[in-house]
């Protein structure tokens, strides 16, 4: 079977970007639901997992087919391997967005009015900006933007520490709010995981673009 490798690689990139756009929308909708305690938006995210799962399987099959039929080397091989990892991270990010949406629904059941800690709002904003930047970097092979994403991950880690400090001070003084605080801590942990996986995506872009392996390198 004759395969036009470059045409197939371009199609694979488009499919990953399409999936990325869907995941990006899901993360944005989840964060908006958190800020506004919008139960309809949260339920919409909870109900929308099948589309992402189908994309995940299609992209994996496509990448495996290219590996089997074309025996790619050098940059082409790196791109296919990176595409498979990026695909997995995007699917996991979608799962985390769904988990956050479930926590938002729990928060809404506990109270109609909640004061989110500023660090949690900042963390959500930083995380969704990182994801949006990662998709732009994937589209443009922008390694400089990938390096900025890696640095932003450290900021998200610092914000998570702030939220833990806030929780330690909040619970003793407002025992009745303990369930809500626990839900917010869970959301913060999941946002931190999204940021980590987005950083993985940025590092995979650096890998297939330059051949440099920067995972675990500060």
C-alpha positions, 0 to 999 in steps of 0.5 A: 500500500502506497502512503504519502507520508507527509500528507498523512503526518499533516492529517495527524497533526490536524486531528490532534489539533482538533482534539486539542481544541475540544479539550481546550473548550472543555477546560475553559467551560469547567473553569467558567463553571467553577468561577460562576458555580454554573451547574448547567455548564458543569453537567455539560462537561460531565456528559461530554466524555465520549467524543474525546474518547473516540478521538483518542482511539482514532488518533492512536490507530492512525499513528500505529498505522503510520508506524506499521506502513511507512517505517518513518525515521528521524523527525517523522518518527519523532513526530509520530511518537510525540503525537501518541504521547500528546494524544494520551495527555489530551485525553487525560486532561479531558478526564481531569476537566470532567472530574473538576466539573463533578467537584463544582457540582458538589460545591453548588450543592453545599452552598449557593455562594462561595468565596474562592481563594484568589490563588485558585482563580489564578491557578485556573487562569494560568492552567488554561492559558498554558493549555491554549499556548501549548496548542498554539505551539503545536500548530506553529512548532514554537519551541520558545513558547514551549519553554515559557509553558515549562516556566509557567508550570512552576508558577502553578506549583507555587499557587497550589502551595498557597491554596494548601496554606489557605486551607490550613487556615480556613478549616480551623476557623470555619469548620462548617466549610470543611467539605467545600474546602476539601472540594476546592483542594481537590480541584486545585490538585486536578488543575495542577495535574492538567498543568503538568500534562500540558507541560508534557505536551510542550516538552514533546513538541520540543522533542519532535521539533529539535530532537532534544529531550528536556523531560526532567531537565530544569 
